[in-house]
């Protein structure tokens, strides 16, 4: 008896998922999205506050072909894609309300997937779908704990500048040369095997979007501190000793998402080079670790704190979306 093929969550699957999404969007007369927003824990109201029910497309993840399905959804992560106008011309945005986390059990046809390479690829599958959709700017968000009480407070929105992954995990897979077909068309001598098997991780978080975000924050009169995200698999929150270790390693924030997506974005073409595809992340501080004593923390606490940040996060993120959409519609400046 042959072993059934396991979906690698790569090029083929992403494009088949996009075929379904594009057909649904065409029926609602919405243009393909140019900017994407990922909503972290407790931030799900962004879609409701910034889209109209009579002019948006809502697709449950379960309806999208090949979309990875966790055994149990996390509270605060609805598991649906919303496509809606940005308010700038006819441009639209893709809003991902919920994401797959490493700590969740991943199912395929009702069976648990134990192949870790496949699971790593599934974590960033929606990023691959964004690339196939033609999204130019990806904005992700997450709920985090801050390990420096003197630098951050609950309610802060922090612009992520870099990350640290536990045990040097790598989520930039699968190494699928078909992602680079457009590059090969421009350069017949391009060799995926030597050029992109190994990939650089400098500027994983877009300096170009950072400049726009800082401008938006200044105009809104809000503080936008920066920080390095320390990623862990979860599900447990950090112990006091782990908080101290994160501090000593150069981390500022502790979270269980986003960093894997940044790696996947880089390997499917989000280079963060000027004028090209961009990836950025913003963290909502839902708790501040106290290293002097153990802190009893629950996901309910995190989700509740996330909801309290929405009045700051929502207008900031929506204005950032609009400015990025407007920049993409501007004609290139002649040399």
SEVEX-200382 format. One record per residue: x, y, z of N, C-alpha, C, CB in turn. Coordinates in steps of 0.1 Angstrom, whole numbers, padded with zeros to 4 digits, always signed. Each point is the difference from the previous one (the first is absolute). Glycine has a CB too. Layout:
<rs>
XYZXYZXYZXYZ...
</rs>
This chain:
<rs>
+0009-0012+0000-0009+0012+0000+0009+0012+0000-0019-0012+0012+0017+0021-0022+0008+0012-0001-0004+0011+0010+0004-0005-0024+0006+0012+0029-0003+0011+0009-0005+0012-0007+0018-0008+0015-0029+0014-0011-0006+0012-0007+0010+0011+0001-0024-0007+0005+0024+0015-0016+0009+0012-0001-0005+0010+0010+0005-0005-0024+0004+0011+0031-0003+0011+0010+0001+0013-0007+0008-0014+0019-0018+0023-0017+0001+0013-0007+0012+0008+0006-0025+0000-0003+0034+0005-0005+0011+0008+0004-0004+0015+0003+0015-0015-0013-0027+0019+0010-0004+0014+0002+0009+0009-0008-0009-0005+0023+0012+0002-0035+0009+0008-0008-0007+0007-0012+0017-0016+0007-0010+0017-0018-0004+0008-0011-0013-0005-0006+0024+0004-0005-0025-0017+0002-0012-0005-0006-0012+0002+0009+0014-0017-0012-0013+0013+0024-0012+0002+0010-0004+0015+0001+0008-0021+0012+0002+0029-0011-0003+0015+0002-0008+0005-0012+0021+0003+0013-0016-0007-0025-0007+0005-0012-0014-0006-0002+0022+0003-0011-0024-0015+0016-0014-0006-0001-0009+0007+0010+0010-0022-0007-0004+0026+0019-0008+0007+0010-0003+0014-0006+0011-0012+0019-0002+0018-0026-0003+0013-0006-0010+0000-0011+0023+0006+0006-0023-0017-0014-0011-0001-0010-0013+0000+0006+0015-0014-0014-0017+0008+0026-0013+0000+0007-0003+0014+0005+0003-0024+0006+0007+0030+0000-0002+0014+0006-0004+0010-0011+0016-0006+0019-0008+0005-0030-0002+0009-0011-0014-0001-0006+0025-0001-0005-0030-0011+0003-0013-0002-0005-0011+0006+0009+0008-0021-0011-0006+0019+0024-0009+0006+0009+0000+0015+0000+0002-0020+0015+0010+0026-0016+0002+0014-0001-0007+0006-0013+0021-0002+0014-0019-0005-0025-0005+0005-0012-0016+0000+0000+0020-0010-0012-0026+0001+0019-0014+0000+0002-0005+0013+0007+0000-0025-0001+0008+0029+0011-0004+0012+0008+0006+0013-0006-0001-0015+0020+0007+0014-0032+0006+0011-0007+0010+0008+0008-0021+0002-0012+0029-0010+0019+0011+0006+0007+0014-0003-0007-0013-0002+0022+0021+0012-0022+0013-0001-0006+0009-0009+0009-0002+0022-0011+0012-0029+0005+0010-0008+0009+0006+0009+0010+0004-0016-0019-0001+0012+0031+0006+0008+0010+0014+0003-0003-0016-0009+0017+0020+0021-0013+0014+0004-0002+0007+0001+0014-0005+0013-0021-0003-0012+0032+0006+0000+0013-0007-0010+0009+0006+0025-0003+0001-0031+0012-0005-0010+0009+0002+0004+0015+0004-0018-0018-0014+0014+0026+0001+0003+0014-0003-0013+0008-0007+0024-0003+0016-0028+0012-0002-0012+0008-0004+0005+0014+0016-0014-0014-0027+0008+0020-0004+0005+0013+0004-0010+0011-0020+0011-0011+0027-0005+0021+0004-0009+0011-0011-0001+0010+0023+0007-0004-0020-0014+0015-0010-0002+0011-0006+0013+0005+0013-0021+0006-0026+0021-0005-0008+0011+0005-0001+0012-0009+0008-0007+0021-0004+0006-0034+0000+0011-0009-0010-0002-0011+0024+0005+0005-0033-0015-0004-0009-0004-0010-0010+0011-0005+0003-0023+0008-0005+0033+0000-0010+0011-0003+0004+0008-0012-0007+0000+0024+0020-0001-0028+0005+0009-0011-0009-0002-0012+0024-0002+0009-0027-0010-0013-0008-0003-0012-0014+0006+0001+0013-0021-0003-0019+0019+0015-0014+0005+0002+0000+0016+0000-0006-0021+0013+0016+0027-0008+0000+0014+0001+0004+0007-0013+0005-0002+0024+0002-0005-0032+0005+0007-0012-0005-0005-0013+0020+0004+0013-0030-0013-0013-0006-0005-0012-0015+0001+0001+0019-0015-0004-0026+0015-0007-0015+0000+0000-0005-0014-0004-0001+0025-0005-0009-0029+0012-0006-0013-0002-0005-0002-0015-0005-0002+0025+0001+0013-0031-0006+0000-0013+0011+0001-0011-0022+0009+0009+0034-0008-0005+0011+0003-0010+0013-0007+0004-0011+0022-0006+0009-0035+0010+0012-0008+0004-0002-0014-0003+0006+0017+0017+0004-0025-0018-0001-0014-0003+0006-0007+0013+0002+0003-0026-0010-0012+0031+0005-0008+0012+0001-0015-0004-0011+0017+0016+0023-0022-0014+0002-0014-0003+0005-0008+0012+0004+0006-0025-0011-0015+0030+0006-0008+0011+0012-0008-0005-0023-0002+0011+0033+0001-0003+0012-0008-0004-0003-0014-0005+0013+0014+0016-0024-0019-0009-0003-0014-0003-0005-0002-0015-0006-0003+0024+0002+0014-0030-0005+0000-0014+0011+0001-0010-0021+0010+0008+0033-0005-0004+0011+0002-0009+0008-0013-0002+0001+0024+0007+0000-0028-0020+0007-0013-0003+0014+0000+0007-0013-0002-0022+0017-0009+0028+0013-0002+0006+0003+0008+0012+0008-0006-0023-0017+0015+0027+0003+0008+0012+0002-0009+0012-0012+0020-0010+0023-0018+0018+0002-0009+0011-0010+0002+0011+0024+0001-0005-0029-0012+0011-0010+0000+0010+0005-0005+0013-0017-0003-0018+0017+0012+0028+0004-0005+0014-0011-0008+0006+0015+0020+0003-0011-0029+0006-0011-0008+0007-0009+0009+0008+0016-0020+0001-0010+0030+0005-0008+0009+0008+0004+0015-0002-0002-0018+0017-0007+0026-0020+0003+0014-0002+0002+0007+0013-0014+0000-0021+0023+0010+0021+0004+0008+0011-0010+0011+0002+0024-0006-0002-0029+0008+0014-0009+0011+0003+0006+0013-0005-0010-0012+0020+0002+0020-0027+0005+0013-0005+0005-0001-0014+0006+0006+0023-0005-0018-0028+0004-0003-0014-0012-0006-0008+0025-0003+0007-0032+0011-0015-0013-0005-0005+0002-0010-0011-0009+0022+0005+0020-0022-0013+0002-0009-0010-0008+0003-0013+0004-0017+0017-0002+0030-0022-0007+0004-0012+0008+0010-0007-0022-0005+0010+0021+0006-0023+0006+0010-0009-0011+0010-0004+0017-0016-0008-0014+0029+0010-0009+0011-0004+0007+0008-0011-0011+0001+0023+0005+0001-0034+0005+0009-0011-0009+0011-0001+0011-0019-0013-0006+0032+0014-0008+0011+0000+0007+0012-0005-0013-0009+0019+0006+0020-0024+0007+0012-0005+0008+0007+0011-0019+0003-0016+0030+0003+0012+0008+0008+0009-0005+0014+0001+0020-0014-0006-0028+0019-0004-0004+0014+0000+0008+0008-0009-0009-0003+0023+0019-0003-0029+0009+0007-0009-0002-0006-0014+0018+0004+0018-0024+0004-0027-0003-0005-0013-0008-0013+0000+0021+0011-0008-0018-0020+0000-0007-0013+0000+0009-0011+0007-0012+0007-0021+0022-0003+0028+0009-0009+0007-0007-0008+0011+0019+0014-0006-0015-0026+0009-0006-0008+0011+0011-0005+0009-0019-0006-0015+0015+0001+0027+0009-0006+0009-0005-0014+0004+0006+0023+0009+0003-0031-0006-0003-0014+0005+0002+0000+0015+0007-0011-0022-0017+0008+0030+0001+0000+0014-0001-0015+0005-0010+0024+0002+0021-0029+0004+0001-0013+0005-0004+0000+0015+0018-0007-0017-0030+0003+0020-0004+0000+0014+0003-0014+0007-0018+0017-0006+0030-0018+0011+0004-0012+0006+0012-0006-0009-0023-0004+0010+0031-0004-0004+0011-0007-0006+0003-0013+0007+0010+0022-0007-0003-0031+0000+0004-0013+0006+0013+0003+0008-0010-0013-0019+0011+0007+0031+0011+0001+0009+0007-0014+0000-0011+0018+0014+0024-0017-0011+0008-0013+0001-0005-0010+0010+0020+0013-0007-0026-0007+0018-0004-0009+0011-0013-0007-0003+0012+0015+0016-0019-0011-0026-0013-0006-0003+0002-0013-0008-0011+0022+0000+0002-0032+0002+0000-0012-0008-0005+0003-0013-0003-0015+0020+0010+0010-0031-0004+0003-0013-0006-0013-0006+0018+0017-0003-0030-0015-0004-0007-0011-0005+0000+0000-0015-0015+0000+0020+0014-0011-0026-0002-0002-0015-0009-0012-0002+0023+0010-0006-0035-0007+0001-0010-0011-0002-0003-0006+0013+0008-0004-0023-0008+0011+0034-0003-0005+0013+0011-0007+0007-0022-0002-0008+0034+0001+0002+0011-0006+0006+0011+0010+0004-0005-0021-0014+0011+0018+0026+0010+0009+0005+0013-0001-0009-0010-0002+0024+0015+0014-0028+0013+0000-0007+0012+0000+0010-0012+0012-0020+0021-0021+0019+0011-0001+0009+0013+0004-0007-0012-0018+0013+0012+0019-0026+0012+0004-0008+0003+0015+0003-0005-0017-0018+0016+0020+0025+0003+0013+0005+0003+0010-0012+0008-0010+0021-0002+0005-0032+0002+0008-0011-0013+0005-0006+0022-0012-0005-0032+0003+0004-0013+0004-0005-0006+0010+0009-0002-0023-0011+0003+0021+0024-0007+0009+0010+0007+0013-0001-0006-0019+0015+0019+0020-0017+0007+0013-0001-0005+0007-0012+0020-0009+0012-0022+0002-0023-0005+0006-0012-0014+0005+0001+0015-0014-0013-0023+0007+0021-0014+0004+0002-0001+0013+0008-0006-0024-0001+0015+0026+0010+0000+0012+0009-0001+0013-0009+0013-0012+0018-0005+0012-0029+0000+0012-0008-0007-0001-0013+0021+0005+0010-0031-0015-0011-0007-0002-0012-0007+0012-0005-0002-0024+0006-0004+0031+0003-0008+0012-0004+0009+0010-0006-0017-0004+0018+0030+0005-0014+0009+0009-0006+0003-0004-0014+0011+0004+0022-0010-0017-0025+0001-0005-0014-0012+0004-0008+0015-0019+0008-0027+0018-0002-0012+0004-0007+0000+0015-0003-0013-0019+0012+0018+0027-0003+0001+0014-0002+0008+0003-0013-0002+0005+0025+0014-0012-0025+0009+0001-0012-0007-0003-0013+0020-0005+0015-0028-0007-0015-0007-0004-0012-0011+0009-0003+0006-0023+0005-0012+0030+0005-0011+0009-0002+0005+0013-0007-0012-0010+0020+0025+0013-0018+0006+0013-0005+0001+0010+0010-0010-0006-0021+0008+0003+0034+0002+0010+0011+0014+0005+0000-0018-0012+0014+0019+0025-0013+0013+0007-0001+0005+0003+0014-0006+0010-0021-0003-0007+0031+0004+0004+0013-0007-0009+0011+0004+0024-0008+0003-0031+0016-0005-0008+0010+0002+0006+0014+0004-0021-0014-0015+0024+0021+0001+0005+0014-0005-0010+0009-0003+0024-0008+0011-0029+0017-0004-0010+0010-0001+0007+0014+0011-0019-0014-0019+0013+0023-0001+0005+0013-0001-0013+0010-0011+0022-0007+0015-0020+0019-0001-0010+0010-0001+0006+0014+0013-0016-0015-0017+0007+0024+0000+0004+0014+0013-0005+0007-0025+0000+0001+0032+0008+0006+0013-0003+0006+0000+0004+0015+0011+0002-0023-0001-0009+0030+0004+0005+0013+0013+0008-0002-0011-0020+0012+0012+0031-0005+0013+0008+0000+0008-0004+0012-0011+0019-0012+0024-0021+0010+0009-0004+0011+0007+0011+0006+0003-0021-0012-0005+0034+0008+0006+0011+0006-0011+0010+0005+0020-0002-0016-0024+0001+0029-0010+0008+0005+0003+0015-0001-0006-0018+0016+0019+0021-0016+0004+0014-0001-0001+0006-0014+0015-0004+0019-0017-0005-0029+0000+0005-0014-0014+0000-0006+0023-0008-0002-0031-0002+0007-0013-0002-0006-0011-0001+0011+0011-0012-0020-0023+0015+0015-0012-0002+0009-0011-0007-0007+0007+0021+0013-0016-0027-0006-0012-0006-0006-0008+0011-0008-0001-0018+0019-0002+0015-0031-0007+0009-0009+0009+0006-0011-0014+0005+0019+0027-0007-0017+0009+0005-0011-0001-0008-0013+0016+0008+0018-0015-0001-0029+0001-0007-0013+0015+0002-0004-0025+0004-0007+0032-0015+0005+0014+0000-0002+0004-0004-0015+0004-0005+0025+0004+0012-0031+0005-0004-0014+0011-0010+0002-0007+0022-0010+0006-0034+0004+0010-0010+0001+0011+0003-0009-0017-0017+0006+0030+0017-0002+0011+0002-0008+0008-0012-0003+0001+0022+0010-0002-0033-0002+0007-0012-0003-0005-0011+0009+0021+0013-0006-0016-0025+0005-0005-0011+0009+0010-0010+0003-0022+0003-0010+0020-0010+0020+0008-0012+0005-0009-0012+0000+0016+0015+0014-0011-0026-0021-0008-0012+0000+0006-0010+0009-0007+0004-0023-0001-0011+0031+0005-0011+0009+0007-0011-0008-0018+0006+0017+0029-0010-0013+0007-0012-0005+0003+0002-0015-0011-0014+0017+0012+0026-0022+0003+0003-0014-0010-0007-0009+0024+0003+0006-0037-0003-0003-0010-0006-0009+0000+0007-0013-0014-0006+0020+0010-0001-0031+0000+0006-0013-0014-0003-0006+0025-0003-0003-0032+0014-0001-0013-0001-0006+0000+0004-0014-0010+0004+0023+0022-0002-0029+0000+0005-0014-0001-0012-0009+0014+0020+0007-0023-0028-0006-0002-0012-0008-0014-0001-0005+0018-0012+0013-0021+0004-0023+0010-0008-0008+0008+0009-0010-0016-0020+0003+0028+0015-0005+0008+0007-0010-0004-0004-0014+0020+0000+0016-0030+0007-0020-0007-0004-0013+0004+0010-0011-0020-0009+0013+0027+0004-0022+0006+0009-0011-0011+0007-0008+0020-0015-0001-0032+0009+0001-0011+0006-0008-0004+0014+0005-0008-0023-0005+0011+0026+0018-0002+0014+0005+0008+0010-0008-0006-0010+0023+0017+0005-0029+0009+0010-0006+0000-0001-0015+0014-0002+0019-0026-0002-0024-0001-0001-0015+0001+0014-0006-0015-0021+0003+0009+0031+0003+0000+0013-0006+0015+0005+0000-0023+0005+0008+0031-0008+0001+0014+0004+0000+0007-0007-0011+0000+0003+0025-0003-0016-0028+0007-0007-0010-0004+0006-0014+0000-0021+0014-0012+0025-0016-0004+0006-0012+0008+0013-0003-0023-0009+0003+0026+0016+0007+0008+0012-0002+0015-0003-0002-0017+0013+0014+0022-0024-0008+0014-0004+0000+0001-0015-0004+0006+0019+0017-0004-0022-0029+0001-0014-0004+0011-0008+0007-0009+0007-0022+0019+0000+0027+0011-0007+0006-0002-0002+0015+0015+0010-0017-0027-0005+0022-0003-0001+0014-0001-0014+0005-0012+0021-0001+0019-0025+0012+0000-0013+0005-0005-0001+0014+0020-0005-0015-0032+0000+0017-0005+0000+0013+0009-0008+0010-0023+0001-0010+0029-0011+0005+0007-0009+0009+0012+0007+0007-0006-0018-0014+0012+0028+0007+0011+0007+0007-0004+0014+0005+0015-0012-0015-0025+0018+0008-0004+0014+0004-0009+0000+0012+0003+0006-0024-0012-0015+0026-0010+0002+0010-0002-0012+0009-0011+0014-0016+0020-0024+0015-0002-0011+0010+0003+0005+0014+0007-0017-0018+0003+0025+0019+0003+0007+0013-0005+0015-0002+0020-0015+0005-0026+0020+0005-0006+0013-0001+0005+0010+0011-0020-0011-0012+0021+0023+0009+0004+0010+0010-0011+0004+0009+0017+0008-0016-0014-0005+0028-0011+0005+0010+0002+0014+0005-0002-0024+0006+0010+0032-0013+0001+0014+0004-0012+0007-0006+0025-0001+0000-0030+0010+0008-0012+0008-0004-0012-0009-0003+0015+0018-0009-0017-0027+0017-0013-0008-0001-0012+0008+0002+0013-0020+0007-0012+0031+0000-0011+0009+0003+0003+0013-0007-0005-0011+0023-0004+0015-0032+0002+0010-0010+0004+0014+0006-0016-0013-0014+0028+0018+0010+0003+0014+0004-0009+0010-0008+0023-0007+0004-0028+0003-0016-0009+0009-0008-0013+0002+0007+0011-0008-0021-0017-0003+0026-0013+0001+0007+0003+0007+0014-0009-0021-0012+0020+0018+0018+0003+0006+0013+0000+0016-0001+0014-0020+0005-0009+0025-0016+0000+0015-0001-0015+0005-0002+0023-0001-0011-0031-0006+0004-0014+0004-0001-0007-0002+0013+0000-0007-0024+0002-0004+0031-0006-0002+0013+0004+0010+0010+0000-0024-0005+0012+0028+0006+0005+0011+0009-0007+0013-0003+0022-0012+0002-0024+0015-0015-0007+0012-0004-0015+0000+0004+0016+0002-0019-0023-0014+0018-0013-0002+0004-0002+0002+0015-0004-0015-0019+0013+0009+0026+0000+0001+0015+0001+0015+0004+0010-0024+0002+0000+0031-0008+0002+0014+0004-0013+0008-0003+0025-0003-0005-0031+0001-0007-0012+0007-0003-0012-0003+0009+0008+0000-0024-0008-0012+0029-0011-0004+0010+0004+0004+0014-0007-0019-0016+0019+0024+0018+0004+0003+0014+0002-0012+0009-0013+0021-0003+0016-0032-0003+0002-0012+0008+0015-0004+0001-0023-0008-0006+0027+0002+0016+0014-0005+0002+0001-0013-0008+0003+0010+0023+0008-0012-0030+0002-0013-0008+0014-0005+0003-0017+0007-0018+0019-0013+0030+0013-0005+0003+0004-0011-0009-0003+0007+0024+0016-0011-0024+0005-0011-0008+0005-0011+0009+0006+0016-0019-0005-0028+0014+0005-0011+0008+0003-0013-0008-0013+0009+0019+0021-0017-0013+0004-0013-0005-0009-0011+0006+0024+0007-0004-0030-0015-0005-0010-0010+0004+0007-0013+0002-0018+0011-0013+0017-0017+0025+0005-0014+0003-0011-0010-0002+0016+0010+0016-0015-0019-0026-0010-0009-0003+0002-0013+0007-0003+0010-0022-0008-0016+0028+0000-0013+0006-0011-0008-0005+0011+0009+0020-0010-0022-0020-0011-0009-0005-0012+0001+0008+0017-0015-0008-0016+0017+0021-0012+0000+0009-0004-0014+0003-0008+0021-0010-0002-0024+0018-0011+0009+0004+0003+0008+0013-0015-0015-0012+0025+0010+0020+0002+0007+0012+0006+0014-0001+0003-0023+0010-0008+0032-0001+0006+0013+0001+0014-0001+0007-0023+0011+0000+0031+0000-0001+0013+0000+0005+0001-0001+0016+0007+0013-0021+0003-0021+0025+0003+0000+0015+0009+0012+0003-0003-0025+0001+0004+0029+0011+0009+0011+0004+0014-0002-0005-0013+0004+0020+0018-0016-0020+0014-0003-0005+0001+0002-0015+0003-0016+0019-0014+0012-0026+0000+0001-0014-0001+0015-0004-0011-0023-0002+0004+0031+0009-0001+0014-0002+0014+0006+0001-0023+0001+0009+0031-0005+0001+0013+0005+0002+0009-0004-0012-0003-0001+0025+0001-0012-0030+0008-0005-0011-0003+0008-0013+0001-0023+0011-0014+0027-0013-0003+0008-0011+0006+0013+0000-0022-0012-0001+0022+0018+0013+0006+0013+0002+0015+0000-0004-0017+0005+0018+0024-0015-0013+0014-0001-0002+0004-0004-0015+0002-0007+0024-0011+0001-0031+0002-0003-0014-0003+0011-0009-0005-0024+0005+0000+0035+0000-0003+0011-0009-0015+0002-0004+0023-0002-0008-0031-0006+0014-0015+0000-0003-0007+0011+0008+0001-0024-0006-0012+0029+0001-0008+0010+0007-0014-0006+0002+0013+0019-0010-0018-0027+0001-0014-0004-0001+0000-0016+0000-0008+0022-0011-0002-0028+0016-0001-0015+0000-0014-0003-0006+0015-0003+0020-0014-0005-0031-0013-0004-0007+0001-0014-0007-0004+0024-0003-0007-0028-0002-0001-0014-0005-0004+0000-0015-0006-0008+0023+0008+0019-0030-0003+0001-0014+0009+0010-0007-0024-0006+0005+0021+0009-0018+0006+0011-0007+0014-0003-0006-0014+0016+0014+0024-0020-0005+0013-0002-0005+0001-0011-0010+0008+0007+0022-0016-0018-0021+0000-0010-0010-0005+0005-0013-0003-0017+0017-0007+0026-0016-0006+0006-0012+0010+0009-0008-0023-0002+0011+0031+0009-0003+0010+0009-0006+0010-0008-0008-0002+0016+0019+0006-0028-0014+0009-0008-0008-0007-0005-0012+0012-0007+0021-0024+0002-0020-0007-0005-0012-0001+0011-0011-0013-0017+0015+0010+0029-0010-0002+0012-0009+0013+0002-0008-0017+0010+0016+0028-0011-0009+0013+0003-0007+0002-0011-0011+0009+0010+0021-0012-0022-0018+0003-0011-0010-0010-0001-0012+0010-0012+0019-0022+0019-0017-0009+0001-0012+0000+0013-0007-0014-0017+0012+0024+0026-0009+0001+0011-0008-0002+0014+0007-0006-0014-0018+0004+0015+0031-0001+0012+0007+0014+0005+0004-0024-0005+0008+0030+0012-0017+0014+0003+0002+0003+0012+0009+0004-0010-0022-0015+0019+0023+0001+0012+0007+0010+0010-0006-0005-0012+0021+0009+0009-0034+0008+0010-0007-0009+0012-0004+0016-0018-0009-0011+0030+0007-0008+0012-0003-0009-0003-0013+0018+0015+0010-0030-0012-0008-0010-0001-0011-0004-0014-0003+0010+0019-0009-0005-0030+0016-0004-0013-0003-0009-0005+0011+0021-0005-0011-0024-0008+0012-0010-0005+0010+0006+0002+0014-0009-0017-0017+0000+0020+0026+0004+0004+0014-0008-0008+0010+0005+0023-0008+0002-0026+0020-0006-0007+0011+0004+0008+0013+0002-0023-0012-0012+0025+0020+0002+0007+0013-0009-0006+0011+0006+0021-0013-0002-0018+0025-0007-0006+0012-0002+0010+0011+0009-0023-0006-0020+0023+0013-0003+0009+0011-0006-0008+0011-0004+0019-0016+0010-0018+0028-0004-0008+0012-0008+0009+0010+0020-0014-0003-0031+0008+0008-0008+0007+0010+0004-0006+0014-0019+0003-0016+0024+0005+0024+0005-0004+0014-0012-0003+0009+0022+0013-0003-0024-0025+0006-0012-0004+0008+0004-0004+0014-0011-0008-0020+0024+0007+0023+0005-0002+0014+0014+0004+0000-0016-0019+0005+0021+0023+0007+0014+0004+0002+0005-0009+0011-0004+0024-0007+0014-0032+0003+0006-0010+0009+0007+0006+0012+0002-0015-0019-0004+0010+0031+0007+0004+0012+0009-0011+0004-0019+0015+0007+0032-0012-0009+0010-0011+0003+0002-0003+0014+0011+0006-0021-0016+0002+0030+0002-0002+0015-0009-0011+0005+0006+0024+0002-0017-0027-0009-0009-0011+0006-0007-0007-0011-0002+0013+0021-0003-0024-0019-0008-0008-0010-0013+0008-0002+0011-0022+0006-0015+0022-0019-0013+0007-0004-0009-0010-0005+0012+0021-0005-0024-0022+0011-0010-0009-0005-0008+0006-0011-0002-0011+0022+0004+0006-0035-0006+0007-0012-0007-0010-0008+0019+0016+0000-0031-0012-0005-0008-0009-0008-0003+0006-0014-0010-0009+0021+0006+0001-0031-0003+0006-0013-0012+0010+0001+0008-0022-0010-0017+0019+0020-0011+0009+0002+0005+0014+0003-0015-0019+0008+0025+0020+0001+0006+0013+0003+0006+0007-0012+0005-0009+0023+0002+0001-0031+0006+0005-0012-0011+0006-0010+0020-0016+0003-0030+0008-0005-0011+0004-0009-0007+0013+0005-0003-0024-0007+0001+0024+0020-0007+0012+0006+0009+0012-0002-0012-0015+0017+0025+0014-0014+0009+0011-0002+0000+0005-0014+0014-0008+0019-0014-0002-0029+0000+0003-0014-0012+0008-0004+0013-0021-0004-0024+0018+0009-0012+0007-0003+0001+0015+0005-0013-0021+0001+0020+0023+0011+0001+0013+0005+0009+0009-0009-0004-0009+0023+0013+0002-0031+0009+0008-0009-0006+0004-0013+0018-0013+0011-0030+0007-0014-0006+0002-0013-0002+0014-0004-0011-0022+0003+0007+0031+0007-0003+0014-0003+0013+0007-0005-0018+0000+0017+0030-0005-0014+0012+0005-0005+0004-0007-0012+0007+0006+0023-0007-0019-0023+0004-0008-0011-0008+0002-0013+0008-0017+0017-0021+0017-0016-0008+0000-0012+0002+0013-0009-0017-0013+0013+0016+0025-0007+0002+0012-0009+0015+0000-0005-0018+0012+0013+0027-0016-0005+0014+0000-0005+0002-0010-0012+0008+0006+0023-0013-0018-0021+0002-0010-0011-0008+0004-0012+0003-0018+0017-0015+0024-0016-0008+0003-0011+0006+0012-0008-0020-0008+0012+0026+0017-0005+0006+0011-0007+0013-0004-0007-0009+0016+0017+0016-0026-0011+0012-0005-0006-0004-0008-0013+0011-0002+0023-0022-0005-0022-0005-0007-0012-0003+0009-0011-0009-0018+0014+0002+0029-0011-0003+0010-0010+0012+0007-0007-0022+0004+0013+0032-0001-0005+0012+0007-0005+0008-0010-0009+0000+0015+0020+0000-0027-0016+0008-0010-0008-0008-0002-0013+0010-0011+0021-0023+0010-0020-0008-0002-0013+0002+0012-0009-0017-0014+0013+0017+0026-0007+0002+0012-0009+0013+0000-0006-0015+0012+0015+0026-0016-0008+0013+0000-0006+0001-0010-0011+0010+0006+0022-0016-0017-0021+0000-0010-0011-0007+0004-0012+0001-0018+0017-0011+0028-0016-0007+0005-0011+0007+0011-0007-0021-0007+0011+0031+0012-0005+0008+0012-0006+0008-0006-0012+0000+0013+0022+0001-0005-0033+0008-0005-0011+0015+0002+0004-0018+0006-0017+0027-0015+0011+0014+0001+0004+0006+0014-0005+0002-0025-0002+0007+0030+0009+0006+0013-0003+0010-0003-0012-0002+0009+0024+0002-0001-0034+0009-0001-0011+0014+0003+0004-0019+0005-0016+0028-0013+0010+0014+0003+0004+0005+0012-0007+0004-0025+0002
</rs>
